[in-house]
């Protein structure tokens, strides 16, 4: 499987939750240069909400 971790060259949001008993993890890199990581379901939820509100397609390129 390919590495889906976002980079400056391939910005985006990646969320993983391998099993129900493990915490979710996420990483994000925006084309504006912002980046973030999170671990734990609540923190990942907050990162996704922030990404949707402030980064990615929210910039309107």
CHARMM internal coordinates of N, CA and C (Angstrom, degrees):
IC EDIT
DIST 1 N 1 CA 1.4426
DIST 1 CA 1 C 1.5219
ANGL 1 N 1 CA 1 C 109.26
DIST 1 C 2 N 1.3051
ANGL 1 CA 1 C 2 N 116.10
DIHE 1 N 1 CA 1 C 2 N 142.18
DIST 2 N 2 CA 1.4573
ANGL 1 C 2 N 2 CA 121.85
DIHE 1 CA 1 C 2 N 2 CA 179.41
DIST 2 CA 2 C 1.5237
ANGL 2 N 2 CA 2 C 110.57
DIHE 1 C 2 N 2 CA 2 C -71.19
DIST 2 C 3 N 1.3168
ANGL 2 CA 2 C 3 N 115.24
DIHE 2 N 2 CA 2 C 3 N 152.55
DIST 3 N 3 CA 1.4646
ANGL 2 C 3 N 3 CA 120.79
DIHE 2 CA 2 C 3 N 3 CA 174.83
DIST 3 CA 3 C 1.5229
ANGL 3 N 3 CA 3 C 107.44
DIHE 2 C 3 N 3 CA 3 C -74.12
DIST 3 C 4 N 1.3052
ANGL 3 CA 3 C 4 N 117.54
DIHE 3 N 3 CA 3 C 4 N 121.72
DIST 4 N 4 CA 1.4607
ANGL 3 C 4 N 4 CA 122.30
DIHE 3 CA 3 C 4 N 4 CA -177.29
DIST 4 CA 4 C 1.5189
ANGL 4 N 4 CA 4 C 113.00
DIHE 3 C 4 N 4 CA 4 C -98.71
DIST 4 C 5 N 1.3204
ANGL 4 CA 4 C 5 N 117.70
DIHE 4 N 4 CA 4 C 5 N 8.88
DIST 5 N 5 CA 1.4582
ANGL 4 C 5 N 5 CA 121.45
DIHE 4 CA 4 C 5 N 5 CA -179.57
DIST 5 CA 5 C 1.5251
ANGL 5 N 5 CA 5 C 109.94
DIHE 4 C 5 N 5 CA 5 C -66.79
DIST 5 C 6 N 1.3324
ANGL 5 CA 5 C 6 N 118.40
DIHE 5 N 5 CA 5 C 6 N 125.93
DIST 6 N 6 CA 1.4579
ANGL 5 C 6 N 6 CA 120.33
DIHE 5 CA 5 C 6 N 6 CA 179.75
DIST 6 CA 6 C 1.5321
ANGL 6 N 6 CA 6 C 111.65
DIHE 5 C 6 N 6 CA 6 C -65.64
DIST 6 C 7 N 1.3144
ANGL 6 CA 6 C 7 N 116.02
DIHE 6 N 6 CA 6 C 7 N 148.97
DIST 7 N 7 CA 1.4600
ANGL 6 C 7 N 7 CA 122.95
DIHE 6 CA 6 C 7 N 7 CA 177.67
DIST 7 CA 7 C 1.5247
ANGL 7 N 7 CA 7 C 108.46
DIHE 6 C 7 N 7 CA 7 C -134.71
DIST 7 C 8 N 1.3160
ANGL 7 CA 7 C 8 N 117.05
DIHE 7 N 7 CA 7 C 8 N 173.37
DIST 8 N 8 CA 1.4608
ANGL 7 C 8 N 8 CA 120.71
DIHE 7 CA 7 C 8 N 8 CA 177.09
DIST 8 CA 8 C 1.5279
ANGL 8 N 8 CA 8 C 110.64
DIHE 7 C 8 N 8 CA 8 C -60.22
DIST 8 C 9 N 1.3317
ANGL 8 CA 8 C 9 N 116.70
DIHE 8 N 8 CA 8 C 9 N -35.60
DIST 9 N 9 CA 1.4568
ANGL 8 C 9 N 9 CA 120.93
DIHE 8 CA 8 C 9 N 9 CA 178.76
DIST 9 CA 9 C 1.5179
ANGL 9 N 9 CA 9 C 113.90
DIHE 8 C 9 N 9 CA 9 C -76.14
DIST 9 C 10 N 1.3177
ANGL 9 CA 9 C 10 N 116.75
DIHE 9 N 9 CA 9 C 10 N -26.08
DIST 10 N 10 CA 1.4647
ANGL 9 C 10 N 10 CA 123.11
DIHE 9 CA 9 C 10 N 10 CA 178.49
DIST 10 CA 10 C 1.5223
ANGL 10 N 10 CA 10 C 108.61
DIHE 9 C 10 N 10 CA 10 C -133.97
DIST 10 C 11 N 1.3397
ANGL 10 CA 10 C 11 N 117.25
DIHE 10 N 10 CA 10 C 11 N 75.28
DIST 11 N 11 CA 1.4586
ANGL 10 C 11 N 11 CA 120.12
DIHE 10 CA 10 C 11 N 11 CA -177.10
DIST 11 CA 11 C 1.5195
ANGL 11 N 11 CA 11 C 111.76
DIHE 10 C 11 N 11 CA 11 C -67.06
DIST 11 C 12 N 1.3090
ANGL 11 CA 11 C 12 N 115.03
DIHE 11 N 11 CA 11 C 12 N 157.69
DIST 12 N 12 CA 1.4587
ANGL 11 C 12 N 12 CA 120.15
DIHE 11 CA 11 C 12 N 12 CA 178.38
DIST 12 CA 12 C 1.5131
ANGL 12 N 12 CA 12 C 111.25
DIHE 11 C 12 N 12 CA 12 C 162.11
DIST 12 C 13 N 1.3141
ANGL 12 CA 12 C 13 N 115.08
DIHE 12 N 12 CA 12 C 13 N -167.45
DIST 13 N 13 CA 1.4589
ANGL 12 C 13 N 13 CA 123.47
DIHE 12 CA 12 C 13 N 13 CA -178.27
DIST 13 CA 13 C 1.5155
ANGL 13 N 13 CA 13 C 107.48
DIHE 12 C 13 N 13 CA 13 C -127.30
DIST 13 C 14 N 1.3315
ANGL 13 CA 13 C 14 N 116.68
DIHE 13 N 13 CA 13 C 14 N 131.36
DIST 14 N 14 CA 1.4601
ANGL 13 C 14 N 14 CA 121.14
DIHE 13 CA 13 C 14 N 14 CA 177.31
DIST 14 CA 14 C 1.5171
ANGL 14 N 14 CA 14 C 108.75
DIHE 13 C 14 N 14 CA 14 C -127.76
DIST 14 C 15 N 1.3292
ANGL 14 CA 14 C 15 N 116.35
DIHE 14 N 14 CA 14 C 15 N 126.32
DIST 15 N 15 CA 1.4661
ANGL 14 C 15 N 15 CA 123.22
DIHE 14 CA 14 C 15 N 15 CA 178.85
DIST 15 CA 15 C 1.5211
ANGL 15 N 15 CA 15 C 108.00
DIHE 14 C 15 N 15 CA 15 C -122.40
DIST 15 C 16 N 1.3337
ANGL 15 CA 15 C 16 N 115.96
DIHE 15 N 15 CA 15 C 16 N 137.58
DIST 16 N 16 CA 1.4585
ANGL 15 C 16 N 16 CA 121.11
DIHE 15 CA 15 C 16 N 16 CA 179.39
DIST 16 CA 16 C 1.5237
ANGL 16 N 16 CA 16 C 110.23
DIHE 15 C 16 N 16 CA 16 C -136.21
DIST 16 C 17 N 1.3196
ANGL 16 CA 16 C 17 N 115.50
DIHE 16 N 16 CA 16 C 17 N 139.68
DIST 17 N 17 CA 1.4689
ANGL 16 C 17 N 17 CA 122.10
DIHE 16 CA 16 C 17 N 17 CA 173.46
DIST 17 CA 17 C 1.5265
ANGL 17 N 17 CA 17 C 105.39
DIHE 16 C 17 N 17 CA 17 C -145.19
DIST 17 C 18 N 1.3409
ANGL 17 CA 17 C 18 N 116.38
DIHE 17 N 17 CA 17 C 18 N 88.34
DIST 18 N 18 CA 1.4612
ANGL 17 C 18 N 18 CA 120.88
DIHE 17 CA 17 C 18 N 18 CA -172.82
DIST 18 CA 18 C 1.5312
ANGL 18 N 18 CA 18 C 115.04
DIHE 17 C 18 N 18 CA 18 C -58.40
DIST 18 C 19 N 1.3199
ANGL 18 CA 18 C 19 N 117.69
DIHE 18 N 18 CA 18 C 19 N -31.91
DIST 19 N 19 CA 1.4559
ANGL 18 C 19 N 19 CA 120.59
DIHE 18 CA 18 C 19 N 19 CA 178.24
DIST 19 CA 19 C 1.5240
ANGL 19 N 19 CA 19 C 109.05
DIHE 18 C 19 N 19 CA 19 C -155.88
DIST 19 C 20 N 1.3219
ANGL 19 CA 19 C 20 N 118.01
DIHE 19 N 19 CA 19 C 20 N 160.50
DIST 20 N 20 CA 1.4560
ANGL 19 C 20 N 20 CA 120.71
DIHE 19 CA 19 C 20 N 20 CA -179.55
DIST 20 CA 20 C 1.5297
ANGL 20 N 20 CA 20 C 114.25
DIHE 19 C 20 N 20 CA 20 C -59.46
DIST 20 C 21 N 1.3266
ANGL 20 CA 20 C 21 N 117.03
DIHE 20 N 20 CA 20 C 21 N -25.14
DIST 21 N 21 CA 1.4611
ANGL 20 C 21 N 21 CA 119.66
DIHE 20 CA 20 C 21 N 21 CA -177.80
DIST 21 CA 21 C 1.5250
ANGL 21 N 21 CA 21 C 113.35
DIHE 20 C 21 N 21 CA 21 C -90.21
DIST 21 C 22 N 1.3205
ANGL 21 CA 21 C 22 N 118.24
DIHE 21 N 21 CA 21 C 22 N -4.28
DIST 22 N 22 CA 1.4623
ANGL 21 C 22 N 22 CA 121.66
DIHE 21 CA 21 C 22 N 22 CA 179.14
DIST 22 CA 22 C 1.5182
ANGL 22 N 22 CA 22 C 109.65
DIHE 21 C 22 N 22 CA 22 C -105.39
DIST 22 C 23 N 1.3390
ANGL 22 CA 22 C 23 N 116.88
DIHE 22 N 22 CA 22 C 23 N 150.52
DIST 23 N 23 CA 1.4610
ANGL 22 C 23 N 23 CA 119.07
DIHE 22 CA 22 C 23 N 23 CA 178.44
DIST 23 CA 23 C 1.5251
ANGL 23 N 23 CA 23 C 111.30
DIHE 22 C 23 N 23 CA 23 C -72.40
DIST 23 C 24 N 1.3037
ANGL 23 CA 23 C 24 N 115.57
DIHE 23 N 23 CA 23 C 24 N 148.99
DIST 24 N 24 CA 1.4609
ANGL 23 C 24 N 24 CA 121.10
DIHE 23 CA 23 C 24 N 24 CA 174.50
DIST 24 CA 24 C 1.5235
ANGL 24 N 24 CA 24 C 108.78
DIHE 23 C 24 N 24 CA 24 C -70.14
DIST 24 C 25 N 1.3314
ANGL 24 CA 24 C 25 N 116.29
DIHE 24 N 24 CA 24 C 25 N 153.37
DIST 25 N 25 CA 1.4578
ANGL 24 C 25 N 25 CA 122.58
DIHE 24 CA 24 C 25 N 25 CA 172.75
DIST 25 CA 25 C 1.5215
ANGL 25 N 25 CA 25 C 107.51
DIHE 24 C 25 N 25 CA 25 C -132.89
DIST 25 C 26 N 1.3178
ANGL 25 CA 25 C 26 N 116.19
DIHE 25 N 25 CA 25 C 26 N 154.15
DIST 26 N 26 CA 1.4595
ANGL 25 C 26 N 26 CA 120.17
DIHE 25 CA 25 C 26 N 26 CA 179.07
DIST 26 CA 26 C 1.5143
ANGL 26 N 26 CA 26 C 109.94
DIHE 25 C 26 N 26 CA 26 C -150.61
DIST 26 C 27 N 1.3221
ANGL 26 CA 26 C 27 N 114.42
DIHE 26 N 26 CA 26 C 27 N 152.59
DIST 27 N 27 CA 1.4659
ANGL 26 C 27 N 27 CA 121.06
DIHE 26 CA 26 C 27 N 27 CA 172.07
DIST 27 CA 27 C 1.5214
ANGL 27 N 27 CA 27 C 107.24
DIHE 26 C 27 N 27 CA 27 C -141.57
DIST 27 C 28 N 1.3155
ANGL 27 CA 27 C 28 N 115.01
DIHE 27 N 27 CA 27 C 28 N 146.51
DIST 28 N 28 CA 1.4577
ANGL 27 C 28 N 28 CA 120.39
DIHE 27 CA 27 C 28 N 28 CA -178.84
DIST 28 CA 28 C 1.5136
ANGL 28 N 28 CA 28 C 109.30
DIHE 27 C 28 N 28 CA 28 C -142.77
DIST 28 C 29 N 1.3229
ANGL 28 CA 28 C 29 N 115.80
DIHE 28 N 28 CA 28 C 29 N 141.03
DIST 29 N 29 CA 1.4618
ANGL 28 C 29 N 29 CA 122.97
DIHE 28 CA 28 C 29 N 29 CA 172.83
DIST 29 CA 29 C 1.5193
ANGL 29 N 29 CA 29 C 105.75
DIHE 28 C 29 N 29 CA 29 C -137.29
DIST 29 C 30 N 1.3240
ANGL 29 CA 29 C 30 N 116.65
DIHE 29 N 29 CA 29 C 30 N 127.14
DIST 30 N 30 CA 1.4601
ANGL 29 C 30 N 30 CA 122.03
DIHE 29 CA 29 C 30 N 30 CA -178.82
DIST 30 CA 30 C 1.5280
ANGL 30 N 30 CA 30 C 109.79
DIHE 29 C 30 N 30 CA 30 C -102.27
DIST 30 C 31 N 1.3139
ANGL 30 CA 30 C 31 N 116.07
DIHE 30 N 30 CA 30 C 31 N 154.29
DIST 31 N 31 CA 1.4633
ANGL 30 C 31 N 31 CA 119.66
DIHE 30 CA 30 C 31 N 31 CA 177.20
DIST 31 CA 31 C 1.5257
ANGL 31 N 31 CA 31 C 112.16
DIHE 30 C 31 N 31 CA 31 C -65.42
DIST 31 C 32 N 1.3547
ANGL 31 CA 31 C 32 N 118.15
DIHE 31 N 31 CA 31 C 32 N -13.42
DIST 32 N 32 CA 1.4646
ANGL 31 C 32 N 32 CA 121.05
DIHE 31 CA 31 C 32 N 32 CA 176.52
DIST 32 CA 32 C 1.5314
ANGL 32 N 32 CA 32 C 111.82
DIHE 31 C 32 N 32 CA 32 C -82.23
DIST 32 C 33 N 1.3417
ANGL 32 CA 32 C 33 N 116.58
DIHE 32 N 32 CA 32 C 33 N -7.52
DIST 33 N 33 CA 1.4599
ANGL 32 C 33 N 33 CA 120.88
DIHE 32 CA 32 C 33 N 33 CA 179.34
DIST 33 CA 33 C 1.5196
ANGL 33 N 33 CA 33 C 114.74
DIHE 32 C 33 N 33 CA 33 C 105.49
DIST 33 C 34 N 1.3203
ANGL 33 CA 33 C 34 N 117.77
DIHE 33 N 33 CA 33 C 34 N -12.10
DIST 34 N 34 CA 1.4680
ANGL 33 C 34 N 34 CA 120.76
DIHE 33 CA 33 C 34 N 34 CA 178.53
DIST 34 CA 34 C 1.5210
ANGL 34 N 34 CA 34 C 110.14
DIHE 33 C 34 N 34 CA 34 C -71.00
DIST 34 C 35 N 1.3439
ANGL 34 CA 34 C 35 N 116.07
DIHE 34 N 34 CA 34 C 35 N 145.68
DIST 35 N 35 CA 1.4585
ANGL 34 C 35 N 35 CA 120.38
DIHE 34 CA 34 C 35 N 35 CA 176.17
DIST 35 CA 35 C 1.5175
ANGL 35 N 35 CA 35 C 109.26
DIHE 34 C 35 N 35 CA 35 C -145.95
DIST 35 C 36 N 1.3388
ANGL 35 CA 35 C 36 N 115.84
DIHE 35 N 35 CA 35 C 36 N 155.85
DIST 36 N 36 CA 1.4583
ANGL 35 C 36 N 36 CA 120.81
DIHE 35 CA 35 C 36 N 36 CA -179.42
DIST 36 CA 36 C 1.5145
ANGL 36 N 36 CA 36 C 109.66
DIHE 35 C 36 N 36 CA 36 C -159.84
DIST 36 C 37 N 1.3317
ANGL 36 CA 36 C 37 N 115.01
DIHE 36 N 36 CA 36 C 37 N 155.92
DIST 37 N 37 CA 1.4542
ANGL 36 C 37 N 37 CA 121.59
DIHE 36 CA 36 C 37 N 37 CA 172.15
DIST 37 CA 37 C 1.5243
ANGL 37 N 37 CA 37 C 107.65
DIHE 36 C 37 N 37 CA 37 C -133.97
DIST 37 C 38 N 1.3273
ANGL 37 CA 37 C 38 N 116.33
DIHE 37 N 37 CA 37 C 38 N 157.81
DIST 38 N 38 CA 1.4601
ANGL 37 C 38 N 38 CA 120.80
DIHE 37 CA 37 C 38 N 38 CA 179.10
DIST 38 CA 38 C 1.5166
ANGL 38 N 38 CA 38 C 109.09
DIHE 37 C 38 N 38 CA 38 C -150.64
DIST 38 C 39 N 1.3392
ANGL 38 CA 38 C 39 N 115.58
DIHE 38 N 38 CA 38 C 39 N 151.11
DIST 39 N 39 CA 1.4558
ANGL 38 C 39 N 39 CA 121.65
DIHE 38 CA 38 C 39 N 39 CA 175.44
DIST 39 CA 39 C 1.5195
ANGL 39 N 39 CA 39 C 107.85
DIHE 38 C 39 N 39 CA 39 C -137.82
DIST 39 C 40 N 1.3073
ANGL 39 CA 39 C 40 N 115.55
DIHE 39 N 39 CA 39 C 40 N 132.92
DIST 40 N 40 CA 1.4672
ANGL 39 C 40 N 40 CA 121.46
DIHE 39 CA 39 C 40 N 40 CA -177.33
DIST 40 CA 40 C 1.5177
ANGL 40 N 40 CA 40 C 109.26
DIHE 39 C 40 N 40 CA 40 C 106.92
DIST 40 C 41 N 1.3101
ANGL 40 CA 40 C 41 N 115.99
DIHE 40 N 40 CA 40 C 41 N 143.01
DIST 41 N 41 CA 1.4555
ANGL 40 C 41 N 41 CA 120.79
DIHE 40 CA 40 C 41 N 41 CA -173.53
DIST 41 CA 41 C 1.5329
ANGL 41 N 41 CA 41 C 113.05
DIHE 40 C 41 N 41 CA 41 C -57.47
DIST 41 C 42 N 1.3126
ANGL 41 CA 41 C 42 N 118.14
DIHE 41 N 41 CA 41 C 42 N -45.32
DIST 42 N 42 CA 1.4698
ANGL 41 C 42 N 42 CA 121.12
DIHE 41 CA 41 C 42 N 42 CA -178.10
DIST 42 CA 42 C 1.5223
ANGL 42 N 42 CA 42 C 111.20
DIHE 41 C 42 N 42 CA 42 C -66.53
DIST 42 C 43 N 1.3338
ANGL 42 CA 42 C 43 N 117.60
DIHE 42 N 42 CA 42 C 43 N -43.40
DIST 43 N 43 CA 1.4516
ANGL 42 C 43 N 43 CA 121.29
DIHE 42 CA 42 C 43 N 43 CA -179.56
DIST 43 CA 43 C 1.5268
ANGL 43 N 43 CA 43 C 111.12
DIHE 42 C 43 N 43 CA 43 C -66.80
DIST 43 C 44 N 1.3271
ANGL 43 CA 43 C 44 N 116.43
DIHE 43 N 43 CA 43 C 44 N -38.68
DIST 44 N 44 CA 1.4687
ANGL 43 C 44 N 44 CA 119.95
DIHE 43 CA 43 C 44 N 44 CA 177.60
DIST 44 CA 44 C 1.5267
ANGL 44 N 44 CA 44 C 109.79
DIHE 43 C 44 N 44 CA 44 C -65.48
DIST 44 C 45 N 1.3202
ANGL 44 CA 44 C 45 N 116.70
DIHE 44 N 44 CA 44 C 45 N -41.08
DIST 45 N 45 CA 1.4657
ANGL 44 C 45 N 45 CA 119.83
DIHE 44 CA 44 C 45 N 45 CA 176.64
DIST 45 CA 45 C 1.5195
ANGL 45 N 45 CA 45 C 112.05
DIHE 44 C 45 N 45 CA 45 C -58.96
DIST 45 C 46 N 1.3259
ANGL 45 CA 45 C 46 N 116.37
DIHE 45 N 45 CA 45 C 46 N -41.51
DIST 46 N 46 CA 1.4640
ANGL 45 C 46 N 46 CA 120.83
DIHE 45 CA 45 C 46 N 46 CA 178.52
DIST 46 CA 46 C 1.5233
ANGL 46 N 46 CA 46 C 111.26
DIHE 45 C 46 N 46 CA 46 C -67.01
DIST 46 C 47 N 1.3343
ANGL 46 CA 46 C 47 N 117.39
DIHE 46 N 46 CA 46 C 47 N -39.56
DIST 47 N 47 CA 1.4647
ANGL 46 C 47 N 47 CA 120.45
DIHE 46 CA 46 C 47 N 47 CA 178.66
DIST 47 CA 47 C 1.5318
ANGL 47 N 47 CA 47 C 110.08
DIHE 46 C 47 N 47 CA 47 C -63.78
DIST 47 C 48 N 1.3251
ANGL 47 CA 47 C 48 N 117.26
DIHE 47 N 47 CA 47 C 48 N -43.74
DIST 48 N 48 CA 1.4655
ANGL 47 C 48 N 48 CA 120.90
DIHE 47 CA 47 C 48 N 48 CA 179.44
DIST 48 CA 48 C 1.5275
ANGL 48 N 48 CA 48 C 110.36
DIHE 47 C 48 N 48 CA 48 C -63.23
DIST 48 C 49 N 1.3242
ANGL 48 CA 48 C 49 N 117.87
DIHE 48 N 48 CA 48 C 49 N -43.57
DIST 49 N 49 CA 1.4632
ANGL 48 C 49 N 49 CA 120.99
DIHE 48 CA 48 C 49 N 49 CA 179.06
DIST 49 CA 49 C 1.5248
ANGL 49 N 49 CA 49 C 110.89
DIHE 48 C 49 N 49 CA 49 C -62.26
DIST 49 C 50 N 1.3275
ANGL 49 CA 49 C 50 N 116.93
DIHE 49 N 49 CA 49 C 50 N -42.80
DIST 50 N 50 CA 1.4624
ANGL 49 C 50 N 50 CA 120.73
DIHE 49 CA 49 C 50 N 50 CA 177.83
DIST 50 CA 50 C 1.5120
ANGL 50 N 50 CA 50 C 112.20
DIHE 49 C 50 N 50 CA 50 C -64.83
DIST 50 C 51 N 1.3264
ANGL 50 CA 50 C 51 N 116.34
DIHE 50 N 50 CA 50 C 51 N -39.30
DIST 51 N 51 CA 1.4735
ANGL 50 C 51 N 51 CA 121.23
DIHE 50 CA 50 C 51 N 51 CA 178.58
DIST 51 CA 51 C 1.5349
ANGL 51 N 51 CA 51 C 109.53
DIHE 50 C 51 N 51 CA 51 C -62.06
DIST 51 C 52 N 1.3275
ANGL 51 CA 51 C 52 N 115.77
DIHE 51 N 51 CA 51 C 52 N -47.94
DIST 52 N 52 CA 1.4596
ANGL 51 C 52 N 52 CA 119.75
DIHE 51 CA 51 C 52 N 52 CA -177.70
DIST 52 CA 52 C 1.5246
ANGL 52 N 52 CA 52 C 111.37
DIHE 51 C 52 N 52 CA 52 C -63.84
DIST 52 C 53 N 1.3300
ANGL 52 CA 52 C 53 N 117.70
DIHE 52 N 52 CA 52 C 53 N -35.16
DIST 53 N 53 CA 1.4566
ANGL 52 C 53 N 53 CA 121.49
DIHE 52 CA 52 C 53 N 53 CA -176.81
DIST 53 CA 53 C 1.5275
ANGL 53 N 53 CA 53 C 113.25
DIHE 52 C 53 N 53 CA 53 C -81.43
DIST 53 C 54 N 1.3535
ANGL 53 CA 53 C 54 N 117.19
DIHE 53 N 53 CA 53 C 54 N -30.51
DIST 54 N 54 CA 1.4620
ANGL 53 C 54 N 54 CA 119.39
DIHE 53 CA 53 C 54 N 54 CA -168.62
DIST 54 CA 54 C 1.5172
ANGL 54 N 54 CA 54 C 116.76
DIHE 53 C 54 N 54 CA 54 C -126.40
DIST 54 C 55 N 1.3165
ANGL 54 CA 54 C 55 N 118.61
DIHE 54 N 54 CA 54 C 55 N -10.48
DIST 55 N 55 CA 1.4600
ANGL 54 C 55 N 55 CA 120.73
DIHE 54 CA 54 C 55 N 55 CA -173.58
DIST 55 CA 55 C 1.5271
ANGL 55 N 55 CA 55 C 111.40
DIHE 54 C 55 N 55 CA 55 C -136.76
DIST 55 C 56 N 1.3058
ANGL 55 CA 55 C 56 N 116.62
DIHE 55 N 55 CA 55 C 56 N -172.69
DIST 56 N 56 CA 1.4541
ANGL 55 C 56 N 56 CA 120.29
DIHE 55 CA 55 C 56 N 56 CA -179.92
DIST 56 CA 56 C 1.5070
ANGL 56 N 56 CA 56 C 110.84
DIHE 55 C 56 N 56 CA 56 C 57.45
DIST 56 C 57 N 1.3104
ANGL 56 CA 56 C 57 N 116.97
DIHE 56 N 56 CA 56 C 57 N -127.89
DIST 57 N 57 CA 1.4753
ANGL 56 C 57 N 57 CA 120.96
DIHE 56 CA 56 C 57 N 57 CA -177.80
DIST 57 CA 57 C 1.5253
ANGL 57 N 57 CA 57 C 113.03
DIHE 56 C 57 N 57 CA 57 C -69.01
DIST 57 C 58 N 1.3426
ANGL 57 CA 57 C 58 N 117.90
DIHE 57 N 57 CA 57 C 58 N -14.56
DIST 58 N 58 CA 1.4732
ANGL 57 C 58 N 58 CA 120.38
DIHE 57 CA 57 C 58 N 58 CA 178.40
DIST 58 CA 58 C 1.5269
ANGL 58 N 58 CA 58 C 111.70
DIHE 57 C 58 N 58 CA 58 C -64.32
DIST 58 C 59 N 1.3376
ANGL 58 CA 58 C 59 N 117.58
DIHE 58 N 58 CA 58 C 59 N -22.51
DIST 59 N 59 CA 1.4677
ANGL 58 C 59 N 59 CA 121.17
DIHE 58 CA 58 C 59 N 59 CA 178.12
DIST 59 CA 59 C 1.5202
ANGL 59 N 59 CA 59 C 111.75
DIHE 58 C 59 N 59 CA 59 C -72.50
DIST 59 C 60 N 1.3074
ANGL 59 CA 59 C 60 N 117.36
DIHE 59 N 59 CA 59 C 60 N -23.35
DIST 60 N 60 CA 1.4503
ANGL 59 C 60 N 60 CA 120.94
DIHE 59 CA 59 C 60 N 60 CA -179.51
DIST 60 CA 60 C 1.5130
ANGL 60 N 60 CA 60 C 114.34
DIHE 59 C 60 N 60 CA 60 C 67.90
DIST 60 C 61 N 1.3349
ANGL 60 CA 60 C 61 N 116.23
DIHE 60 N 60 CA 60 C 61 N 16.21
DIST 61 N 61 CA 1.4708
ANGL 60 C 61 N 61 CA 122.78
DIHE 60 CA 60 C 61 N 61 CA -180.00
DIST 61 CA 61 C 1.4995
ANGL 61 N 61 CA 61 C 109.51
DIHE 60 C 61 N 61 CA 61 C 20.65
END
COOR INIT
IC SEED 1 N 1 CA 1 C
IC BUILD
